[in-house]
């Protein structure tokens, strides 16, 4: 038990350069308070004392602004930075050495029973405002950018960004749009479609000039 508490405190020092002393961390870090409260609530939840478990978790939510369902399974050395607005669902599973920023939601989709929340691998970092929805897995050593919505499984060693998350880097190498198989941002799709139309209009204009005996101006710049 004391070893777990010590590793939780050490995780704060490993991730937050602003941490100055053990006393400061223990007394003032709401993310740490939420994790410790969850360990107590989860203990009651495992023994089917659901009402007590929810009272503990809701009391922690009131004081920390972090809502962790008592049924969630959390690994070692989770660090929640700032923490306000974090929501972790009942069937969520979080691995070791994970880092969450504020306003992160690890939520479910629909009202289905059973596993309906994400599984987060080891050493994953999830940026502020990100939403990871459904019974999907985020692979080990992946990074989820701020305000990213993730609806599909992410393989290990991926970097994910976008309003609808798409893989941009896998195993340290950038992933081309045609290779990642993910939904792209609507704004990017619109820009590509407009560029395609402009290219077709330029080709049509060149053909008309050739028919009329004019010269073709070569324009290598894209709009």
Secondary structure in CASP SS format (residue, H / E / C, confidence):
PFRMAT SS
TARGET T0000
AUTHOR 0000-0000-0000
METHOD secondary structure of the structure
MODEL  1
X C 1.00
X H 1.00
X H 1.00
X H 1.00
X H 1.00
X H 1.00
X H 1.00
X H 1.00
X H 1.00
X H 1.00
X H 1.00
X H 1.00
X H 1.00
X H 1.00
X H 1.00
X C 1.00
X C 1.00
X C 1.00
X C 1.00
X C 1.00
X C 1.00
X H 1.00
X H 1.00
X H 1.00
X H 1.00
X H 1.00
X H 1.00
X H 1.00
X C 1.00
X H 1.00
X H 1.00
X H 1.00
X H 1.00
X H 1.00
X H 1.00
X H 1.00
X H 1.00
X H 1.00
X H 1.00
X H 1.00
X H 1.00
X H 1.00
X H 1.00
X H 1.00
X H 1.00
X H 1.00
X C 1.00
X C 1.00
X C 1.00
X H 1.00
X H 1.00
X H 1.00
X H 1.00
X H 1.00
X H 1.00
X H 1.00
X H 1.00
X H 1.00
X H 1.00
X H 1.00
X H 1.00
X H 1.00
X H 1.00
X H 1.00
X C 1.00
X C 1.00
X E 1.00
X E 1.00
X C 1.00
X C 1.00
X C 1.00
X C 1.00
X E 1.00
X E 1.00
X C 1.00
X C 1.00
X C 1.00
X C 1.00
X E 1.00
X E 1.00
X C 1.00
X C 1.00
X C 1.00
X C 1.00
X C 1.00
X C 1.00
X E 1.00
X E 1.00
X C 1.00
X C 1.00
X C 1.00
X C 1.00
X E 1.00
X E 1.00
X C 1.00
X C 1.00
X C 1.00
X C 1.00
X E 1.00
X E 1.00
X C 1.00
X C 1.00
X C 1.00
X C 1.00
X E 1.00
X E 1.00
X E 1.00
X C 1.00
X C 1.00
X C 1.00
X C 1.00
X C 1.00
X C 1.00
X C 1.00
X C 1.00
X C 1.00
X C 1.00
X C 1.00
X E 1.00
X E 1.00
X C 1.00
X C 1.00
X C 1.00
X C 1.00
X E 1.00
X E 1.00
X C 1.00
X C 1.00
X C 1.00
X C 1.00
X E 1.00
X E 1.00
X E 1.00
X C 1.00
X C 1.00
X C 1.00
X E 1.00
X E 1.00
X C 1.00
X C 1.00
X C 1.00
X C 1.00
X E 1.00
X E 1.00
X C 1.00
X C 1.00
X C 1.00
X C 1.00
X E 1.00
X E 1.00
X C 1.00
X C 1.00
X C 1.00
X E 1.00
X C 1.00
X C 1.00
X C 1.00
X E 1.00
X E 1.00
X E 1.00
X E 1.00
X C 1.00
X C 1.00
X C 1.00
X C 1.00
X E 1.00
X E 1.00
X E 1.00
X E 1.00
X E 1.00
X C 1.00
X C 1.00
X E 1.00
X E 1.00
X C 1.00
X C 1.00
X H 1.00
X H 1.00
X H 1.00
X H 1.00
X C 1.00
X C 1.00
X C 1.00
X C 1.00
X C 1.00
X H 1.00
X H 1.00
X H 1.00
X H 1.00
X H 1.00
X H 1.00
X H 1.00
X H 1.00
X H 1.00
X H 1.00
X H 1.00
X H 1.00
X H 1.00
X H 1.00
X H 1.00
X H 1.00
X H 1.00
X H 1.00
X H 1.00
X H 1.00
X H 1.00
X H 1.00
X H 1.00
X H 1.00
X H 1.00
X H 1.00
X C 1.00
X C 1.00
X C 1.00
X C 1.00
X C 1.00
X C 1.00
X C 1.00
X C 1.00
X C 1.00
X C 1.00
X C 1.00
X C 1.00
END
